[in-house]
Amino acid sequence: MTVSPELRTVRAPRQASPDLLRSVFRQHAAGVAVITAGGDRPVGFTATSLSSVAAEPPLISFGVGTSSSSWPVIAEAEHVGVHILGEHQRELAETFARSGADRFGDPTRWSVGPEGVPVLDGVLAWLVCRVVARVPAGDHRIVMAQAVAGDPAGAGRPLLYHQGRFTALRD
């Protein structure tokens, strides 16, 4: 295959670093989810690392930082909630991403769902999942969980994260 000279990009590669990884993944558009768990007090955080792992059994995974305020509860939780956000929920995504925010206070609307997991109102879809593994991965843990209940019937279009900000699909 021949590549025309004007299409070639010749740059010296950068050494791997946290900054390089962040810079590369700013180019990757990701769906936005909020992960929740119950406990003495509900916890939750915005995640762009959500991934479908298997259909049989129905498994998902997500990453969570061990320095996150949610980690101590997630580390012990038997069940978690997974919420797919719509483009109308930028403020909700920002609230759950912000350190020190009252994530479950007004204006967040939620209820206690299956297995005592906080379930957010108005999302595109949600699952309650049973945690099956927590895998060490640097300063994070990869949580694998099996879906036990959910609802895919929310209305709207998905919220995305790209170039360091929440955004919507374009036609």
C-alpha positions as CSV (number, residue, x, y, z in Angstrom):
1,M,0.0,0.0,0.0
2,T,1.3,3.4,-0.9
3,V,0.6,6.4,1.3
4,S,0.7,9.9,-0.3
5,P,3.3,12.2,1.4
6,E,0.6,14.7,2.5
7,L,-1.2,12.0,4.6
8,R,1.9,10.9,6.4
9,T,2.5,12.0,10.0
10,V,6.1,11.6,11.0
11,R,6.7,12.5,14.6
12,A,9.0,11.1,17.2
13,P,7.0,9.0,19.6
14,R,6.7,10.1,23.2
15,Q,7.7,8.0,26.1
16,A,4.8,6.3,27.9
17,S,3.6,8.3,30.9
18,P,0.3,9.1,32.6
19,D,0.1,12.3,30.6
20,L,0.6,10.4,27.3
21,L,-2.2,8.0,28.2
22,R,-4.6,10.8,29.1
23,S,-3.7,12.6,25.9
24,V,-4.3,9.6,23.8
25,F,-7.6,8.7,25.5
26,R,-8.9,12.3,25.0
27,Q,-9.1,11.3,21.4
28,H,-11.4,8.3,22.3
29,A,-15.1,9.1,22.6
30,A,-16.6,7.1,25.4
31,G,-20.1,6.6,26.7
32,V,-20.9,8.1,30.2
33,A,-22.2,6.0,33.1
34,V,-22.7,6.6,36.8
35,I,-21.8,3.7,39.1
36,T,-23.6,3.6,42.4
37,A,-23.6,1.4,45.5
38,G,-25.5,1.4,48.8
39,G,-24.0,1.2,52.3
40,D,-24.2,3.4,55.4
41,R,-24.6,6.1,52.8
42,P,-25.0,5.8,49.1
43,V,-21.9,6.4,46.9
44,G,-21.5,7.0,43.2
45,F,-19.1,8.2,40.6
46,T,-19.0,9.0,36.9
47,A,-17.3,6.4,34.8
48,T,-16.2,6.3,31.1
49,S,-14.6,2.9,31.5
50,L,-17.8,0.8,31.4
51,S,-17.5,-2.2,29.2
52,S,-19.7,-5.1,28.2
53,V,-17.6,-8.2,28.9
54,A,-19.9,-11.2,28.1
55,A,-23.5,-12.0,27.2
56,E,-23.5,-15.4,28.9
57,P,-23.4,-14.9,31.7
58,P,-24.2,-11.2,31.4
59,L,-21.0,-9.5,32.7
60,I,-19.8,-5.9,32.7
61,S,-16.6,-4.2,33.9
62,F,-15.6,-0.7,35.0
63,G,-12.5,0.9,36.6
64,V,-12.5,2.8,39.9
65,G,-9.6,4.6,41.5
66,T,-8.5,3.4,44.9
67,S,-8.2,7.0,46.0
68,S,-11.8,7.8,45.1
69,S,-14.2,8.6,47.9
70,S,-16.5,5.8,46.5
71,W,-13.8,3.1,46.6
72,P,-14.2,2.0,50.3
73,V,-17.9,1.2,49.7
74,I,-17.3,-0.3,46.2
75,A,-14.6,-2.4,47.7
76,E,-17.1,-4.1,50.0
77,A,-20.3,-3.9,48.0
78,E,-22.0,-7.1,46.9
79,H,-24.1,-5.2,44.3
80,V,-23.6,-2.0,42.2
81,G,-25.8,0.1,40.0
82,V,-24.8,0.9,36.4
83,H,-26.6,3.9,34.8
84,I,-26.2,4.9,31.2
85,L,-26.6,8.7,31.0
86,G,-28.4,10.6,28.3
87,E,-27.3,13.8,26.6
88,H,-29.8,15.7,28.8
89,Q,-27.8,14.6,31.9
90,R,-24.6,16.6,31.7
91,E,-25.2,18.2,35.1
92,L,-25.7,14.8,36.7
93,A,-22.5,13.5,35.1
94,E,-20.6,16.6,36.4
95,T,-22.1,16.2,39.9
96,F,-21.0,12.6,40.2
97,A,-17.6,13.5,38.7
98,R,-16.9,16.3,41.2
99,S,-15.0,15.6,44.4
100,G,-16.9,16.6,47.5
101,A,-20.3,17.1,45.8
102,D,-23.5,16.0,47.5
103,R,-24.2,13.5,44.8
104,F,-27.5,12.2,46.1
105,G,-28.9,15.6,47.3
106,D,-31.1,17.9,45.3
107,P,-31.5,18.0,42.3
108,T,-30.5,14.3,41.9
109,R,-33.5,12.1,41.7
110,W,-33.1,8.5,42.8
111,S,-34.7,5.6,44.7
112,V,-33.6,2.4,46.3
113,G,-33.7,-0.3,43.7
114,P,-33.1,-4.1,43.7
115,E,-30.5,-5.4,46.3
116,G,-30.7,-2.0,48.0
117,V,-28.7,-0.3,45.2
118,P,-29.4,3.4,44.5
119,V,-31.1,3.7,41.1
120,L,-31.0,7.1,39.3
121,D,-34.2,8.4,37.7
122,G,-34.4,9.5,34.1
123,V,-31.4,7.5,32.7
124,L,-31.3,5.8,29.3
125,A,-30.8,2.4,30.9
126,W,-29.7,0.9,34.2
127,L,-28.5,-2.4,35.6
128,V,-28.1,-3.8,39.1
129,C,-25.1,-6.1,39.1
130,R,-23.6,-8.6,41.5
131,V,-19.9,-8.0,42.0
132,V,-17.9,-11.1,41.0
133,A,-14.3,-9.8,41.0
134,R,-12.1,-6.8,41.8
135,V,-8.8,-7.0,39.9
136,P,-5.9,-4.8,40.9
137,A,-4.8,-2.5,38.0
138,G,-2.2,0.1,39.1
139,D,-3.9,2.8,41.2
140,H,-7.3,1.4,40.1
141,R,-9.4,-1.7,40.4
142,I,-11.3,-3.3,37.6
143,V,-14.6,-4.4,38.9
144,M,-16.4,-7.3,37.1
145,A,-20.1,-7.7,37.8
146,Q,-22.9,-9.9,36.6
147,A,-26.2,-8.2,35.7
148,V,-29.2,-9.4,37.9
149,A,-31.9,-6.8,37.0
150,G,-32.3,-3.7,34.9
151,D,-34.3,-1.5,32.6
152,P,-33.2,-0.5,29.0
153,A,-36.3,1.6,28.3
154,G,-35.2,5.2,28.9
155,A,-35.7,7.8,26.2
156,G,-33.1,10.0,24.6
157,R,-29.6,9.9,23.1
158,P,-26.4,8.9,24.9
159,L,-24.1,11.4,26.6
160,L,-20.4,11.1,25.5
161,Y,-17.1,12.1,27.0
162,H,-14.5,13.4,24.5
163,Q,-11.6,15.9,24.6
164,G,-12.0,16.3,28.4
165,R,-15.7,17.3,28.3
166,F,-19.2,15.9,28.2
167,T,-20.8,16.2,24.7
168,A,-23.6,14.8,22.5
169,L,-23.7,12.9,19.3
170,R,-23.9,15.0,16.2
171,D,-26.0,14.1,13.2
